[in-house]
């Protein structure tokens, strides 16, 4: 069985105080808790604002963070970073 999921390409990214909000090409908005993404939560505004929209996700090169739209739709938090792996932009 196939399920039509619409056009899930990300077209914009925004942050609230405690959420990451991604708007998709079909008009849906996905809002997920920033606590799910420690690298994004702990990053400064400049690092958060430097992202690349990919076909099926969003990439923050300075933070080495990649989020897939499918995972966000499933409600999947980011994998926890390994201890001692400091990232730039914080």
WOTA-V550086 format. One record per backbone hydrogen bond with DSSP energy under -0.5 kcal/mol. CO is the residue of the C=O (numbers start at 1). NH is the residue of the N-H. If there is no record, write none. Layout:
# WOTA-V550086
co = {CO CO}
nh = {NH NH}
This chain:
# WOTA-V550086
co = {6 7 9 12 14 18 19 20 20 21 22 23 23 24 28 29 30 30 32 33 34 36 37 37 38 39 40 44 45 46 47 49 52 52 54 56 57 58 59 59 60 60 60 65 67 68 69 70 71 71 72 75 82 84 87 89}
nh = {8 26 25 23 21 34 16 22 32 14 30 11 12 27 24 31 22 32 20 36 37 78 40 41 42 43 43 48 49 50 50 51 54 59 10 69 54 67 52 61 63 64 65 60 58 72 73 74 75 76 75 77 85 86 90 44}
